[in-house]
Amino acid sequence: MHRVCVICLGLLAPVVGHATPAQDALIAAVNESDCTLTTAEANEVMPRLGISRPEAIALSRKLMQDGVVTFADDEETLVLLPPVCTK
């Protein structure tokens, strides 16, 4: 089970404005996973959070545009960037 990092959510607000609950959940999940989340991990975690695959992709793209996440060189691992990454 992933816990929501309240401090992380507080850091997120100034970065992306008003984060949605789904954005908060995705960011908390990546932060709890040492700021990285592989596609395989996301396929397990996102459904438990009530986030569909298409929604997770859309959220990831939005967070990339906002400079909160990026993909690692393998293009399979989502990386949460500072200051939102607290690990």
Summary of the structure (lengths in Angstrom):
residues: 87
radius of gyration: 11.4
end to end distance: 17.5
largest distance: 30.0
contacts: 250
relative contact order: 0.21
helix: 53%
strand: 11%
